[in-house]
């Protein structure tokens, strides 16, 4: 009898909205044997929210496998010591998955057939995740299929990918032009935080917005803005890094269900939140890195929350100083895309941009 050819390992780069979750979920579903009541597929996500989101996709795509079960290896999901897990797919964050495989022995890593590492670029930016992921990978059998996905491929991500995925096929999508083609980008000139707030209210009053995400640089600004918008009678959700994981999940769920129309957030949530109804992204503060230079990757991720799945989207940038104008100019140069000025005191002009 011929041995089954060993499935190909993969390193893939593609921006969000291109279907990579569906691709790796299909890979997992095609290898799972629902009759075997033990973990066969392992998916690592950098955050609790992303693990839940991927879990939803697995549940939707796997609904024709009634015996298929899913376990979440995330902080706070306490199991009895010495217990073995019967779910065939485990999705979780690296620290908890490592504990389940080694210390607590809930999972037998030698029985894993597919290992997925999602959002590898976010993974390696998080303290400890890189090391934990490598330690998990080393416990897996030689014929386990390894699939690694990343939105970006700087050298650090590439080095990490090569450590984790032996003999890979490599797929790279050219990304920037694709994402930005469906998004109209504008900037608004303001002199102060209060002027930015007034401009935001004018935009909101003049166009029909399904849902909007507003990005701020600090928790303090995000808190202030959410409070001011609430005073104006807007239904606002606030998301920032110091919130408990469960609180963050609940806020995103409410926003996804449309209970709040505006989500004010810091960078922590620029990635991985798929809410189809987001029609406008507003950069209340432009994204900069820790040295004050334009953070082009974050800009792309933020505005990529709109115009998803081929729909048209709108991104508006608030510029309140010479410095932030300089940042905006450098972002325009990087993407070779002109960002036009918008006069938010001219309501007719604002209405035109959505047509």
Secondary structure in CASP SS format (residue, H / E / C, confidence):
PFRMAT SS
TARGET T0000
AUTHOR 0000-0000-0000
METHOD secondary structure of the structure
MODEL  1
X C 1.00
X C 1.00
X C 1.00
X C 1.00
X C 1.00
X C 1.00
X C 1.00
X C 1.00
X E 1.00
X E 1.00
X E 1.00
X E 1.00
X E 1.00
X C 1.00
X C 1.00
X C 1.00
X C 1.00
X C 1.00
X C 1.00
X H 1.00
X H 1.00
X H 1.00
X H 1.00
X H 1.00
X H 1.00
X H 1.00
X H 1.00
X H 1.00
X H 1.00
X H 1.00
X H 1.00
X C 1.00
X C 1.00
X C 1.00
X C 1.00
X C 1.00
X C 1.00
X C 1.00
X C 1.00
X C 1.00
X E 1.00
X E 1.00
X E 1.00
X E 1.00
X C 1.00
X C 1.00
X C 1.00
X H 1.00
X H 1.00
X H 1.00
X H 1.00
X H 1.00
X H 1.00
X H 1.00
X H 1.00
X H 1.00
X H 1.00
X H 1.00
X H 1.00
X H 1.00
X H 1.00
X C 1.00
X C 1.00
X C 1.00
X C 1.00
X C 1.00
X C 1.00
X C 1.00
X C 1.00
X E 1.00
X E 1.00
X E 1.00
X E 1.00
X C 1.00
X C 1.00
X C 1.00
X C 1.00
X C 1.00
X C 1.00
X C 1.00
X C 1.00
X C 1.00
X C 1.00
X C 1.00
X C 1.00
X C 1.00
X C 1.00
X C 1.00
X E 1.00
X E 1.00
X E 1.00
X E 1.00
X C 1.00
X H 1.00
X H 1.00
X H 1.00
X H 1.00
X H 1.00
X H 1.00
X H 1.00
X H 1.00
X C 1.00
X C 1.00
X C 1.00
X C 1.00
X C 1.00
X C 1.00
X C 1.00
X H 1.00
X H 1.00
X H 1.00
X C 1.00
X C 1.00
X E 1.00
X E 1.00
X E 1.00
X E 1.00
X C 1.00
X C 1.00
X H 1.00
X H 1.00
X H 1.00
X H 1.00
X H 1.00
X H 1.00
X C 1.00
X C 1.00
X C 1.00
X H 1.00
X H 1.00
X H 1.00
X H 1.00
X H 1.00
X H 1.00
X H 1.00
X H 1.00
X H 1.00
X H 1.00
X H 1.00
X C 1.00
X C 1.00
X C 1.00
X C 1.00
X C 1.00
X E 1.00
X E 1.00
X E 1.00
X E 1.00
X E 1.00
X E 1.00
X C 1.00
X C 1.00
X C 1.00
X C 1.00
X H 1.00
X H 1.00
X H 1.00
X H 1.00
X H 1.00
X H 1.00
X H 1.00
X H 1.00
X H 1.00
X H 1.00
X C 1.00
X C 1.00
X C 1.00
X E 1.00
X E 1.00
X E 1.00
X E 1.00
X E 1.00
X C 1.00
X C 1.00
X C 1.00
X H 1.00
X H 1.00
X H 1.00
X H 1.00
X H 1.00
X H 1.00
X C 1.00
X E 1.00
X E 1.00
X E 1.00
X E 1.00
X E 1.00
X E 1.00
X E 1.00
X C 1.00
X C 1.00
X C 1.00
X H 1.00
X H 1.00
X H 1.00
X H 1.00
X H 1.00
X H 1.00
X H 1.00
X H 1.00
X H 1.00
X H 1.00
X H 1.00
X H 1.00
X H 1.00
X H 1.00
X C 1.00
X C 1.00
X C 1.00
X C 1.00
X E 1.00
X E 1.00
X E 1.00
X E 1.00
X E 1.00
X C 1.00
X C 1.00
X C 1.00
X H 1.00
X H 1.00
X H 1.00
X H 1.00
X H 1.00
X H 1.00
X H 1.00
X H 1.00
X H 1.00
X H 1.00
X H 1.00
X H 1.00
X H 1.00
X C 1.00
X C 1.00
X C 1.00
X C 1.00
X E 1.00
X E 1.00
X E 1.00
X E 1.00
X C 1.00
X C 1.00
X C 1.00
X C 1.00
X C 1.00
X H 1.00
X H 1.00
X H 1.00
X H 1.00
X H 1.00
X H 1.00
X H 1.00
X H 1.00
X H 1.00
X H 1.00
X H 1.00
X H 1.00
X C 1.00
X C 1.00
X C 1.00
X C 1.00
X C 1.00
X E 1.00
X E 1.00
X E 1.00
X E 1.00
X C 1.00
X H 1.00
X H 1.00
X H 1.00
X C 1.00
X C 1.00
X C 1.00
X C 1.00
X C 1.00
X C 1.00
X C 1.00
X C 1.00
X E 1.00
X E 1.00
X E 1.00
X E 1.00
X E 1.00
X E 1.00
X C 1.00
X C 1.00
X C 1.00
X C 1.00
X E 1.00
X C 1.00
X C 1.00
X C 1.00
X C 1.00
X C 1.00
X E 1.00
X C 1.00
X H 1.00
X H 1.00
X H 1.00
X H 1.00
X H 1.00
X H 1.00
X H 1.00
X H 1.00
X C 1.00
X C 1.00
X C 1.00
X C 1.00
X H 1.00
X H 1.00
X H 1.00
X C 1.00
X C 1.00
X E 1.00
X E 1.00
X E 1.00
X E 1.00
X E 1.00
X E 1.00
X E 1.00
X C 1.00
X C 1.00
X H 1.00
X H 1.00
X H 1.00
X H 1.00
X H 1.00
X H 1.00
X H 1.00
X H 1.00
X H 1.00
X H 1.00
X H 1.00
X H 1.00
X H 1.00
X H 1.00
X C 1.00
X C 1.00
X C 1.00
X C 1.00
X E 1.00
X E 1.00
X C 1.00
X C 1.00
X C 1.00
X C 1.00
X C 1.00
X H 1.00
X H 1.00
X H 1.00
X H 1.00
X H 1.00
X H 1.00
X C 1.00
X C 1.00
X C 1.00
END
